[in-house]
Amino acid sequence: MEPISVFDMLKIGVGPSSSHTLGPWRAAERFVQELQEQGLLEQTSRVEVDLYGSLALTGKGHGTDVAIMLGLNGEDPVTIDPLEVKNIPFQIQSEQQIHLGGKKIIHFEPQHDIHFHYANALPFHPNGVTFTAYDNSIHSSLHQATYFSIGGGFVVKEGETSSREPVQLPCPVNHGRELLKWCGQYEGCIADIVWKNEQTWRSKEEIRRGLLQIWDVMLHCIYIGCHTEGMLPGGLNVTRRAASIYKKLIGDVNYDRIDEWIYHVKNCRPEFSRIVKWIGCFAMAVNEENANFGKVVTAPTNGAAGVIPAVLMYYYCFSGEEVGEDEIIKFLLVAGEVGSIFKKGSTISAAMGGCQAEIGVSSAMAAAALTECLGGSPAQALMAAEIAMEHHLGLTCDPVGGLVQVPCIERNSMGAVKAITAANIALDSDPAKAKVSLDDVIKTMWETAQDMHHKYKETSLGGLAVNIPIFVPEC
């Protein structure tokens, strides 16, 4: 299997969906890059986009058309100003022009040039998109390419086996049992093994700087979400709740600086019931920002972006442990590694596996990370991941109106609490007596995904998506 870095599992991007926003955005960027590499950009006068399967069915609600416009326009999801995420597509629609790759202006009408094929899916994966570039002739194309957004912002081109140079890791891991083997051989924890592997791609300084940047984005996302009121976009009229919960928890105190704010949160010493409310508030704050096209960390997906930040904030603020930069890095290393094992053995795409592939995986990642950071053994950490996923098996993806709002935002709060509970159970347990291993539950998750009806896999054709009377999906 192709090695996966922690930075593949934890990506900085823009909401609301890793599969339906970040993936198509990256696909659009790759298509423009191919035009440039083949010397076809200057000849291009028109681009058409065809969306298939799940990308078509929930594309409007997930901002797939917005992401494609931004990608074709030469914008990058990591560096773009969040305010421009809405402004640039509005400008493209108004002027009916797109700045292809930021280098050539061509005529572009989103309502005519982006086609939603609701009834058709491509065989390789439910999330398929085809780009076609034309010159002044409409009868033959200059270049055409099909890409698949396979979950978590990962994109593969049709017929492509790998988009990266092959590497050999010092401690290759495809299954939980292999990770435990390496931990035993080196007499270390999971983070130690991941640290060894990550240096295949990056220097120690780059790893440290990159992970702290990820933590910084998570932290700022929570802060913004806790301080922003109003209605979420999309027509479902969902009111943001994190800010009101936050006000009840924090009292009549305003902190303009994030360091002062987090210092106060860490030292408020709440009782158990208020800690649970804080956890829910953190998770909802992130996913309300995600639903608002804000900057988030895909962890491992955008729909599940609130679980890991919420559990990390719990560890940072309320665990009673001294938590500094080294501990935060350790947490993210373990979370990323566990996520990669799920991706290799099953899926992190809701279009392939339902919400168990998103909230379930993120909860397992957070559970393992918290367990190791609280002093648990590698076996206990993987046990925590197994427990967390075991209680998400079969969870369907049924977003109302195709929006990453109902029930997605609340599910992040539930996933975070389950992760903490799983960690506590594992820390008080003997993994040698466990009846189910992490590898067992990953295998079961994949089998469940294959058996799950397609209408429960991010299509908005089943479940809550068709039983909520206040909103009728367009498709």
C-alpha positions as a Python dict, from the first residue, in 0.01 Angstrom:
ca = {
    (1, 'M'): (0, 0, 0),
    (2, 'E'): (113, 357, -66),
    (3, 'P'): (261, 522, 246),
    (4, 'I'): (49, 797, 399),
    (5, 'S'): (187, 1090, 593),
    (6, 'V'): (28, 1254, 894),
    (7, 'F'): (8, 1565, 676),
    (8, 'D'): (-208, 1370, 430),
    (9, 'M'): (-455, 1294, 707),
    (10, 'L'): (-450, 1641, 863),
    (11, 'K'): (-476, 1908, 594),
    (12, 'I'): (-545, 2279, 618),
    (13, 'G'): (-830, 2372, 387),
    (14, 'V'): (-1172, 2528, 346),
    (15, 'G'): (-1514, 2389, 437),
    (16, 'P'): (-1765, 2246, 412),
    (17, 'S'): (-1656, 1906, 271),
    (18, 'S'): (-1319, 1740, 213),
    (19, 'S'): (-1463, 1506, -50),
    (20, 'H'): (-1693, 1755, -218),
    (21, 'T'): (-1509, 2085, -165),
    (22, 'L'): (-1138, 2030, -104),
    (23, 'G'): (-1108, 1731, -341),
    (24, 'P'): (-1274, 1896, -643),
    (25, 'W'): (-1075, 2213, -570),
    (26, 'R'): (-751, 2015, -588),
    (27, 'A'): (-873, 1838, -902),
    (28, 'A'): (-939, 2173, -1070),
    (29, 'E'): (-590, 2289, -975),
    (30, 'R'): (-439, 1973, -1121),
    (31, 'F'): (-632, 2014, -1446),
    (32, 'V'): (-504, 2370, -1488),
    (33, 'Q'): (-152, 2251, -1408),
    (34, 'E'): (-181, 1986, -1680),
    (35, 'L'): (-290, 2253, -1929),
    (36, 'Q'): (15, 2459, -1837),
    (37, 'E'): (254, 2164, -1858),
    (38, 'Q'): (122, 2068, -2202),
    (39, 'G'): (137, 2426, -2331),
    (40, 'L'): (-240, 2440, -2378),
    (41, 'L'): (-337, 2715, -2136),
    (42, 'E'): (-308, 3001, -2387),
    (43, 'Q'): (-512, 2808, -2645),
    (44, 'T'): (-794, 2738, -2401),
    (45, 'S'): (-1101, 2954, -2450),
    (46, 'R'): (-1361, 2747, -2265),
    (47, 'V'): (-1376, 2486, -1987),
    (48, 'E'): (-1664, 2253, -1909),
    (49, 'V'): (-1703, 2053, -1589),
    (50, 'D'): (-1912, 1738, -1543),
    (51, 'L'): (-1997, 1616, -1191),
    (52, 'Y'): (-2109, 1258, -1135),
    (53, 'G'): (-2267, 1051, -860),
    (54, 'S'): (-2238, 1182, -508),
    (55, 'L'): (-2053, 1492, -627),
    (56, 'A'): (-2360, 1586, -829),
    (57, 'L'): (-2624, 1483, -575),
    (58, 'T'): (-2489, 1693, -287),
    (59, 'G'): (-2256, 1919, -484),
    (60, 'K'): (-2462, 2236, -442),
    (61, 'G'): (-2494, 2194, -67),
    (62, 'H'): (-2127, 2112, -28),
    (63, 'G'): (-2003, 2397, -245),
    (64, 'T'): (-1853, 2175, -514),
    (65, 'D'): (-1927, 2434, -783),
    (66, 'V'): (-1771, 2705, -566),
    (67, 'A'): (-1458, 2495, -508),
    (68, 'I'): (-1419, 2420, -880),
    (69, 'M'): (-1446, 2788, -970),
    (70, 'L'): (-1182, 2875, -711),
    (71, 'G'): (-950, 2598, -828),
    (72, 'L'): (-980, 2693, -1194),
    (73, 'N'): (-926, 3056, -1097),
    (74, 'G'): (-584, 2976, -948),
    (75, 'E'): (-676, 3006, -579),
    (76, 'D'): (-530, 2769, -320),
    (77, 'P'): (-737, 2640, -24),
    (78, 'V'): (-448, 2672, 222),
    (79, 'T'): (-354, 3032, 146),
    (80, 'I'): (-683, 3189, 34),
    (81, 'D'): (-839, 3461, 250),
    (82, 'P'): (-1161, 3304, 387),
    (83, 'L'): (-1351, 3618, 288),
    (84, 'E'): (-1258, 3560, -76),
    (85, 'V'): (-1407, 3208, -76),
    (86, 'K'): (-1748, 3362, -134),
    (87, 'N'): (-1644, 3687, -305),
    (88, 'I'): (-1451, 3534, -596),
    (89, 'P'): (-1724, 3290, -711),
    (90, 'F'): (-1979, 3574, -689),
    (91, 'Q'): (-1753, 3786, -909),
    (92, 'I'): (-1709, 3499, -1158),
    (93, 'Q'): (-2084, 3456, -1183),
    (94, 'S'): (-2145, 3828, -1220),
    (95, 'E'): (-1879, 3888, -1485),
    (96, 'Q'): (-1915, 3544, -1650),
    (97, 'Q'): (-1537, 3524, -1665),
    (98, 'I'): (-1275, 3314, -1493),
    (99, 'H'): (-905, 3388, -1457),
    (100, 'L'): (-783, 3043, -1560),
    (101, 'G'): (-487, 2952, -1341),
    (102, 'G'): (-464, 3319, -1253),
    (103, 'K'): (-308, 3374, -1596),
    (104, 'K'): (-571, 3384, -1871),
    (105, 'I'): (-924, 3528, -1864),
    (106, 'I'): (-1183, 3312, -2042),
    (107, 'H'): (-1561, 3320, -2066),
    (108, 'F'): (-1721, 3102, -1798),
    (109, 'E'): (-2087, 3068, -1701),
    (110, 'P'): (-2118, 2838, -1397),
    (111, 'Q'): (-2484, 2758, -1461),
    (112, 'H'): (-2403, 2643, -1815),
    (113, 'D'): (-2045, 2518, -1786),
    (114, 'I'): (-2080, 2306, -1470),
    (115, 'H'): (-2307, 2007, -1530),
    (116, 'F'): (-2462, 1799, -1251),
    (117, 'H'): (-2529, 1439, -1361),
    (118, 'Y'): (-2755, 1332, -1074),
    (119, 'A'): (-2847, 993, -1216),
    (120, 'N'): (-2503, 888, -1339),
    (121, 'A'): (-2200, 768, -1143),
    (122, 'L'): (-1861, 666, -1275),
    (123, 'P'): (-1757, 308, -1193),
    (124, 'F'): (-1435, 371, -998),
    (125, 'H'): (-1576, 594, -721),
    (126, 'P'): (-1900, 784, -646),
    (127, 'N'): (-1715, 1119, -644),
    (128, 'G'): (-1618, 1169, -1008),
    (129, 'V'): (-1548, 1492, -1199),
    (130, 'T'): (-1443, 1543, -1561),
    (131, 'F'): (-1283, 1862, -1692),
    (132, 'T'): (-1274, 1943, -2065),
    (133, 'A'): (-1082, 2232, -2220),
    (134, 'Y'): (-1169, 2369, -2566),
    (135, 'D'): (-1016, 2622, -2799),
    (136, 'N'): (-1240, 2832, -3024),
    (137, 'S'): (-1380, 2515, -3178),
    (138, 'I'): (-1662, 2343, -2991),
    (139, 'H'): (-1626, 2020, -3186),
    (140, 'S'): (-1300, 1887, -3042),
    (141, 'S'): (-1135, 1924, -2704),
    (142, 'L'): (-780, 2033, -2630),
    (143, 'H'): (-756, 1827, -2313),
    (144, 'Q'): (-988, 1617, -2102),
    (145, 'A'): (-924, 1453, -1765),
    (146, 'T'): (-1132, 1272, -1504),
    (147, 'Y'): (-1052, 1276, -1133),
    (148, 'F'): (-1199, 1105, -830),
    (149, 'S'): (-1223, 1264, -487),
    (150, 'I'): (-1172, 959, -269),
    (151, 'G'): (-1214, 1115, 76),
    (152, 'G'): (-1024, 1346, 307),
    (153, 'G'): (-919, 1573, 19),
    (154, 'F'): (-732, 1291, -157),
    (155, 'V'): (-764, 1300, -537),
    (156, 'V'): (-666, 1039, -795),
    (157, 'K'): (-676, 1075, -1172),
    (158, 'E'): (-849, 812, -1380),
    (159, 'G'): (-600, 537, -1462),
    (160, 'E'): (-349, 668, -1211),
    (161, 'T'): (-195, 428, -960),
    (162, 'S'): (-6, 691, -759),
    (163, 'S'): (51, 1064, -787),
    (164, 'R'): (371, 1058, -579),
    (165, 'E'): (721, 924, -597),
    (166, 'P'): (748, 587, -417),
    (167, 'V'): (918, 595, -78),
    (168, 'Q'): (1035, 329, 164),
    (169, 'L'): (952, 402, 526),
    (170, 'P'): (1178, 274, 805),
    (171, 'C'): (871, 134, 984),
    (172, 'P'): (600, 63, 724),
    (173, 'V'): (253, 27, 876),
    (174, 'N'): (-62, -96, 705),
    (175, 'H'): (-234, -259, 1002),
    (176, 'G'): (-259, -207, 1374),
    (177, 'R'): (-66, -526, 1447),
    (178, 'E'): (231, -394, 1246),
    (179, 'L'): (229, -70, 1443),
    (180, 'L'): (238, -267, 1769),
    (181, 'K'): (524, -477, 1631),
    (182, 'W'): (735, -168, 1559),
    (183, 'C'): (655, -19, 1900),
    (184, 'G'): (775, -339, 2064),
    (185, 'Q'): (1088, -363, 1848),
    (186, 'Y'): (1196, -7, 1927),
    (187, 'E'): (1054, -11, 2280),
    (188, 'G'): (873, 312, 2205),
    (189, 'C'): (529, 463, 2179),
    (190, 'I'): (322, 516, 1864),
    (191, 'A'): (438, 877, 1825),
    (192, 'D'): (802, 758, 1820),
    (193, 'I'): (734, 529, 1523),
    (194, 'V'): (539, 794, 1335),
    (195, 'W'): (818, 1045, 1396),
    (196, 'K'): (1067, 805, 1236),
    (197, 'N'): (846, 760, 931),
    (198, 'E'): (763, 1128, 886),
    (199, 'Q'): (1132, 1210, 847),
    (200, 'T'): (1119, 1024, 515),
    (201, 'W'): (932, 1324, 376),
    (202, 'R'): (1034, 1617, 599),
    (203, 'S'): (1302, 1737, 837),
    (204, 'K'): (1237, 1738, 1211),
    (205, 'E'): (1196, 2115, 1198),
    (206, 'E'): (945, 2096, 914),
    (207, 'I'): (742, 1828, 1092),
    (208, 'R'): (731, 2028, 1411),
    (209, 'R'): (648, 2355, 1237),
    (210, 'G'): (380, 2193, 1020),
    (211, 'L'): (202, 2023, 1310),
    (212, 'L'): (205, 2339, 1520),
    (213, 'Q'): (58, 2527, 1225),
    (214, 'I'): (-221, 2267, 1211),
    (215, 'W'): (-284, 2318, 1583),
    (216, 'D'): (-287, 2695, 1531),
    (217, 'V'): (-554, 2665, 1259),
    (218, 'M'): (-761, 2435, 1482),
    (219, 'L'): (-733, 2676, 1773),
    (220, 'H'): (-827, 2981, 1568),
    (221, 'C'): (-1118, 2791, 1413),
    (222, 'I'): (-1255, 2713, 1761),
    (223, 'Y'): (-1204, 3074, 1870),
    (224, 'I'): (-1383, 3219, 1567),
    (225, 'G'): (-1664, 2967, 1597),
    (226, 'C'): (-1714, 3054, 1964),
    (227, 'H'): (-1739, 3424, 1881),
    (228, 'T'): (-1958, 3417, 1569),
    (229, 'E'): (-2336, 3427, 1576),
    (230, 'G'): (-2595, 3424, 1299),
    (231, 'M'): (-2738, 3188, 1041),
    (232, 'L'): (-2544, 2933, 840),
    (233, 'P'): (-2562, 2961, 460),
    (234, 'G'): (-2742, 2717, 234),
    (235, 'G'): (-3113, 2781, 289),
    (236, 'L'): (-3170, 2539, 577),
    (237, 'N'): (-3184, 2833, 822),
    (238, 'V'): (-2967, 2665, 1084),
    (239, 'T'): (-2875, 2902, 1366),
    (240, 'R'): (-2520, 2889, 1494),
    (241, 'R'): (-2523, 2764, 1855),
    (242, 'A'): (-2160, 2744, 1965),
    (243, 'A'): (-2141, 3117, 2044),
    (244, 'S'): (-2447, 3109, 2270),
    (245, 'I'): (-2319, 2798, 2452),
    (246, 'Y'): (-1981, 2966, 2488),
    (247, 'K'): (-2136, 3281, 2642),
    (248, 'K'): (-2315, 3072, 2903),
    (249, 'L'): (-1989, 2897, 2989),
    (250, 'I'): (-1752, 3194, 2988),
    (251, 'G'): (-1977, 3458, 3146),
    (252, 'D'): (-1963, 3832, 3076),
    (253, 'V'): (-1594, 3838, 2987),
    (254, 'N'): (-1445, 3940, 2652),
    (255, 'Y'): (-1097, 3839, 2537),
    (256, 'D'): (-969, 4002, 2220),
    (257, 'R'): (-646, 3801, 2226),
    (258, 'I'): (-656, 3429, 2174),
    (259, 'D'): (-378, 3360, 2426),
    (260, 'E'): (-570, 3541, 2702),
    (261, 'W'): (-888, 3358, 2604),
    (262, 'I'): (-736, 3012, 2617),
    (263, 'Y'): (-559, 3093, 2947),
    (264, 'H'): (-897, 3176, 3098),
    (265, 'V'): (-1059, 2860, 2959),
    (266, 'K'): (-776, 2645, 3098),
    (267, 'N'): (-811, 2795, 3442),
    (268, 'C'): (-1188, 2805, 3482),
    (269, 'R'): (-1183, 2464, 3660),
    (270, 'P'): (-1535, 2353, 3562),
    (271, 'E'): (-1717, 2053, 3706),
    (272, 'F'): (-1790, 1748, 3491),
    (273, 'S'): (-2119, 1867, 3342),
    (274, 'R'): (-1963, 2194, 3227),
    (275, 'I'): (-1659, 2014, 3083),
    (276, 'V'): (-1895, 1809, 2866),
    (277, 'K'): (-2058, 2133, 2751),
    (278, 'W'): (-1717, 2279, 2668),
    (279, 'I'): (-1631, 1973, 2459),
    (280, 'G'): (-1955, 2005, 2265),
    (281, 'C'): (-1901, 2377, 2223),
    (282, 'F'): (-1550, 2327, 2082),
    (283, 'A'): (-1666, 2065, 1831),
    (284, 'M'): (-1970, 2262, 1717),
    (285, 'A'): (-1767, 2582, 1686),
    (286, 'V'): (-1536, 2411, 1436),
    (287, 'N'): (-1811, 2256, 1229),
    (288, 'E'): (-2019, 2571, 1220),
    (289, 'E'): (-1713, 2743, 1076),
    (290, 'N'): (-1676, 2452, 836),
    (291, 'A'): (-2038, 2491, 722),
    (292, 'N'): (-1969, 2863, 670),
    (293, 'F'): (-1684, 2793, 423),
    (294, 'G'): (-1429, 2880, 693),
    (295, 'K'): (-1070, 2764, 723),
    (296, 'V'): (-1049, 2429, 901),
    (297, 'V'): (-822, 2127, 933),
    (298, 'T'): (-946, 1821, 747),
    (299, 'A'): (-918, 1561, 1024),
    (300, 'P'): (-954, 1325, 847),
    (301, 'T'): (-1246, 1491, 665),
    (302, 'N'): (-1418, 1829, 683),
    (303, 'G'): (-1750, 1682, 794),
    (304, 'A'): (-1565, 1538, 1096),
    (305, 'A'): (-1326, 1830, 1143),
    (306, 'G'): (-1449, 1918, 1493),
    (307, 'V'): (-1380, 1591, 1676),
    (308, 'I'): (-1000, 1599, 1702),
    (309, 'P'): (-977, 1973, 1789),
    (310, 'A'): (-1242, 1928, 2060),
    (311, 'V'): (-1064, 1628, 2217),
    (312, 'L'): (-727, 1803, 2189),
    (313, 'M'): (-874, 2110, 2362),
    (314, 'Y'): (-1014, 1882, 2633),
    (315, 'Y'): (-665, 1738, 2682),
    (316, 'Y'): (-506, 2083, 2671),
    (317, 'C'): (-750, 2256, 2906),
    (318, 'F'): (-921, 2004, 3132),
    (319, 'S'): (-720, 1681, 3161),
    (320, 'G'): (-508, 1806, 3450),
    (321, 'E'): (-192, 1731, 3252),
    (322, 'E'): (83, 1978, 3169),
    (323, 'V'): (39, 2017, 2796),
    (324, 'G'): (290, 2204, 2583),
    (325, 'E'): (398, 2197, 2221),
    (326, 'D'): (563, 1855, 2248),
    (327, 'E'): (244, 1697, 2380),
    (328, 'I'): (32, 1861, 2108),
    (329, 'I'): (270, 1728, 1843),
    (330, 'K'): (252, 1381, 1999),
    (331, 'F'): (-129, 1392, 1994),
    (332, 'L'): (-141, 1486, 1625),
    (333, 'L'): (118, 1226, 1526),
    (334, 'V'): (-82, 945, 1685),
    (335, 'A'): (-413, 1071, 1546),
    (336, 'G'): (-273, 1094, 1196),
    (337, 'E'): (-123, 745, 1206),
    (338, 'V'): (-444, 581, 1324),
    (339, 'G'): (-636, 764, 1052),
    (340, 'S'): (-397, 634, 788),
    (341, 'I'): (-456, 274, 902),
    (342, 'F'): (-830, 324, 856),
    (343, 'K'): (-776, 471, 510),
    (344, 'K'): (-556, 180, 403),
    (345, 'G'): (-785, -89, 543),
    (346, 'S'): (-1125, 65, 478),
    (347, 'T'): (-1224, 419, 374),
    (348, 'I'): (-1251, 775, 501),
    (349, 'S'): (-1502, 869, 231),
    (350, 'A'): (-1867, 906, 332),
    (351, 'A'): (-1959, 845, -31),
    (352, 'M'): (-1805, 499, 9),
    (353, 'G'): (-1881, 414, 370),
    (354, 'G'): (-2134, 650, 522),
    (355, 'C'): (-2066, 865, 827),
    (356, 'Q'): (-1886, 581, 1006),
    (357, 'A'): (-1602, 667, 767),
    (358, 'E'): (-1594, 1027, 888),
    (359, 'I'): (-1715, 1074, 1247),
    (360, 'G'): (-1627, 714, 1332),
    (361, 'V'): (-1271, 741, 1204),
    (362, 'S'): (-1212, 1085, 1358),
    (363, 'S'): (-1339, 958, 1694),
    (364, 'A'): (-1104, 660, 1673),
    (365, 'M'): (-812, 886, 1584),
    (366, 'A'): (-882, 1117, 1877),
    (367, 'A'): (-934, 828, 2120),
    (368, 'A'): (-599, 672, 2037),
    (369, 'A'): (-418, 1005, 2058),
    (370, 'L'): (-570, 1097, 2392),
    (371, 'T'): (-494, 753, 2536),
    (372, 'E'): (-126, 770, 2446),
    (373, 'C'): (-96, 1126, 2571),
    (374, 'L'): (-251, 1028, 2904),
    (375, 'G'): (14, 757, 2952),
    (376, 'G'): (-154, 461, 2788),
    (377, 'S'): (47, 189, 2615),
    (378, 'P'): (42, 147, 2234),
    (379, 'A'): (-193, -149, 2280),
    (380, 'Q'): (-426, 59, 2496),
    (381, 'A'): (-421, 341, 2239),
    (382, 'L'): (-528, 105, 1960),
    (383, 'M'): (-784, -48, 2191),
    (384, 'A'): (-932, 300, 2242),
    (385, 'A'): (-948, 350, 1866),
    (386, 'E'): (-1127, 16, 1828),
    (387, 'I'): (-1378, 101, 2100),
    (388, 'A'): (-1456, 438, 1946),
    (389, 'M'): (-1515, 291, 1600),
    (390, 'E'): (-1707, -9, 1733),
    (391, 'H'): (-1975, 230, 1852),
    (392, 'H'): (-1998, 414, 1521),
    (393, 'L'): (-2030, 108, 1297),
    (394, 'G'): (-2312, 146, 1045),
    (395, 'L'): (-2353, 521, 1098),
    (396, 'T'): (-2511, 656, 780),
    (397, 'C'): (-2439, 979, 594),
    (398, 'D'): (-2774, 1154, 542),
    (399, 'P'): (-2712, 1532, 531),
    (400, 'V'): (-3036, 1726, 510),
    (401, 'G'): (-3042, 1932, 191),
    (402, 'G'): (-2695, 1809, 103),
    (403, 'L'): (-2552, 2055, 357),
    (404, 'V'): (-2286, 1967, 615),
    (405, 'Q'): (-2510, 2094, 894),
    (406, 'V'): (-2788, 1857, 1005),
    (407, 'P'): (-2700, 1615, 1160),
    (408, 'C'): (-2328, 1667, 1091),
    (409, 'I'): (-2251, 1948, 1336),
    (410, 'E'): (-2399, 1772, 1639),
    (411, 'R'): (-2236, 1442, 1539),
    (412, 'N'): (-1896, 1601, 1593),
    (413, 'S'): (-1986, 1671, 1956),
    (414, 'M'): (-2099, 1313, 2000),
    (415, 'G'): (-1787, 1177, 1832),
    (416, 'A'): (-1565, 1383, 2063),
    (417, 'V'): (-1738, 1262, 2381),
    (418, 'K'): (-1725, 901, 2258),
    (419, 'A'): (-1351, 938, 2193),
    (420, 'I'): (-1286, 1055, 2548),
    (421, 'T'): (-1504, 776, 2688),
    (422, 'A'): (-1320, 519, 2475),
    (423, 'A'): (-985, 649, 2600),
    (424, 'N'): (-1097, 621, 2963),
    (425, 'I'): (-1221, 265, 2912),
    (426, 'A'): (-897, 161, 2741),
    (427, 'L'): (-680, 319, 3011),
    (428, 'D'): (-857, 102, 3271),
    (429, 'S'): (-841, -215, 3061),
    (430, 'D'): (-599, -492, 2973),
    (431, 'P'): (-570, -506, 2590),
    (432, 'A'): (-451, -866, 2615),
    (433, 'K'): (-804, -961, 2724),
    (434, 'A'): (-980, -765, 2448),
    (435, 'K'): (-1210, -968, 2222),
    (436, 'V'): (-1191, -727, 1925),
    (437, 'S'): (-876, -576, 1774),
    (438, 'L'): (-843, -255, 1577),
    (439, 'D'): (-776, -460, 1263),
    (440, 'D'): (-1095, -659, 1328),
    (441, 'V'): (-1307, -346, 1355),
    (442, 'I'): (-1152, -189, 1043),
    (443, 'K'): (-1230, -505, 845),
    (444, 'T'): (-1584, -500, 982),
    (445, 'M'): (-1624, -134, 898),
    (446, 'W'): (-1530, -199, 535),
    (447, 'E'): (-1769, -492, 508),
    (448, 'T'): (-2043, -275, 659),
    (449, 'A'): (-1964, -2, 407),
    (450, 'Q'): (-1999, -245, 119),
    (451, 'D'): (-2333, -372, 250),
    (452, 'M'): (-2472, -23, 314),
    (453, 'H'): (-2732, 98, 64),
    (454, 'H'): (-2605, 377, -162),
    (455, 'K'): (-2878, 616, -46),
    (456, 'Y'): (-2708, 631, 294),
    (457, 'K'): (-2370, 729, 147),
    (458, 'E'): (-2362, 1108, 112),
    (459, 'T'): (-2634, 1126, -152),
    (460, 'S'): (-2909, 1295, 54),
    (461, 'L'): (-3144, 1029, -85),
    (462, 'G'): (-3217, 854, 245),
    (463, 'G'): (-3243, 885, 622),
    (464, 'L'): (-3288, 1227, 778),
    (465, 'A'): (-3228, 1390, 440),
    (466, 'V'): (-3569, 1276, 315),
    (467, 'N'): (-3762, 1278, 643),
    (468, 'I'): (-3718, 1637, 754),
    (469, 'P'): (-4031, 1828, 648),
    (470, 'I'): (-3881, 2176, 679),
    (471, 'F'): (-3657, 2135, 374),
    (472, 'V'): (-3686, 1952, 44),
    (473, 'P'): (-3355, 1884, -134),
    (474, 'E'): (-3336, 2021, -490),
    (475, 'C'): (-3234, 1682, -626),
}
